[in-house]
Amino acid sequence: MKTLIVYYSLEGSTKMIAEKLAGKMGADLLEIRSVKEYPVKGPSKFLVGGKDAAFNVCPEIEKFSVNVKKYDAIIIGTPVWNGTIAPPVRSFLRDTLIKTPNVAAFACMAGKDPKRTFKVIKELVVIDKLVAEVSFYGLENRSDPDVEAKTDQLACCFDSIVTES
Ligand SMILES: Cc1cc2nc3c(=O)[nH]c(=O)nc-3n(C[C@H](O)[C@H](O)[C@H](O)COP(=O)(O)O)c2cc1C
């Protein structure tokens, strides 16, 4: 199964999980990059990003050359911002038609309630169910003890799905 891991990361946690997962699965990676730079320090870090997330802003993202349609399976990775997906991920999902039903997602967050984040991903992909929904918490302090088990779970989530080729 040809798998693409699409992710956005401001501070590196989502990127770290995406790269670990790509190594385990032999999957391709597509990093979503925002043209507008979101602040990483000070009060504006939460104000600017949090406001964009709250108002469902879709910032311009850099063009990419990956052909998403050629993949049998997609894993979407996002940090949780203001209880939902990061705005650059919203831009990607708004602009990219995902036709495969084999879609999984993971979220990196400080807290532990990613339900709305996965709900928003399903709405934007227009899919009833994700093959897997996995959340990682507190990675900035290395506090999630289950990173290996959770990345293994994601890496195997498409194993029972047979594709025509
Ligand atoms: C603008 C902003 C808003 C955030 N909002 C939340 C939130 O609502 N809930 C939460 O658990 N974590 C929140 N966080 C923390 C991030 O989700 C967490 O640090 C995540 O691991 C960052 O991923 P990254 O390193 O890939 O950017 C927020 C971080 C930022 C920058």
The ligand as a MOL file (V3000), in Angstrom:
LIG
                    3D

  0  0  0     0  0            999 V3000
M  V30 BEGIN CTAB
M  V30 COUNTS 31 33 0 0 0
M  V30 BEGIN ATOM
M  V30 1 C -1.4710 28.5250 18.7030 0
M  V30 2 C -1.4450 27.2790 19.5570 0
M  V30 3 C -2.6180 26.8060 20.1250 0
M  V30 4 C -2.6100 25.6320 20.8820 0
M  V30 5 N -3.7960 25.1510 21.3810 0
M  V30 6 C -3.8160 23.9670 22.0440 0
M  V30 7 C -5.0560 23.4070 22.4870 0
M  V30 8 O -6.1390 23.9460 22.2930 0
M  V30 9 N -5.0230 22.2170 23.1480 0
M  V30 10 C -3.8390 21.5600 23.4060 0
M  V30 11 O -3.8800 20.4850 24.0040 0
M  V30 12 N -2.6480 22.0530 22.9620 0
M  V30 13 C -2.6060 23.2460 22.3010 0
M  V30 14 N -1.4100 23.7500 21.8370 0
M  V30 15 C -0.1690 22.9970 22.0900 0
M  V30 16 C 0.2310 22.1570 20.8470 0
M  V30 17 O -0.8650 21.4130 20.3400 0
M  V30 18 C 1.3520 21.1420 21.2070 0
M  V30 19 O 2.4300 21.8040 21.7990 0
M  V30 20 C 1.7960 20.3470 19.9960 0
M  V30 21 O 2.5420 19.2370 20.4370 0
M  V30 22 C 2.6560 21.1870 19.0610 0
M  V30 23 O 2.9860 20.4590 17.8960 0
M  V30 24 P 4.2160 20.9250 16.9760 0
M  V30 25 O 5.4610 20.8420 17.8320 0
M  V30 26 O 4.2470 19.9320 15.8680 0
M  V30 27 O 3.9500 22.3230 16.5060 0
M  V30 28 C -1.3840 24.9310 21.1010 0
M  V30 29 C -0.1930 25.4450 20.5530 0
M  V30 30 C -0.2200 26.5930 19.7760 0
M  V30 31 C 1.0600 27.1090 19.1580 0
M  V30 END ATOM
M  V30 BEGIN BOND
M  V30 1 1 1 2
M  V30 2 1 2 3
M  V30 3 2 2 30
M  V30 4 2 3 4
M  V30 5 1 4 5
M  V30 6 1 4 28
M  V30 7 2 5 6
M  V30 8 1 6 7
M  V30 9 1 6 13
M  V30 10 2 7 8
M  V30 11 1 7 9
M  V30 12 1 9 10
M  V30 13 2 10 11
M  V30 14 1 10 12
M  V30 15 2 12 13
M  V30 16 1 13 14
M  V30 17 1 14 15
M  V30 18 1 14 28
M  V30 19 1 15 16
M  V30 20 1 16 17
M  V30 21 1 16 18
M  V30 22 1 18 19
M  V30 23 1 18 20
M  V30 24 1 20 21
M  V30 25 1 20 22
M  V30 26 1 22 23
M  V30 27 1 23 24
M  V30 28 2 24 25
M  V30 29 1 24 26
M  V30 30 1 24 27
M  V30 31 2 28 29
M  V30 32 1 29 30
M  V30 33 1 30 31
M  V30 END BOND
M  V30 END CTAB
M  END
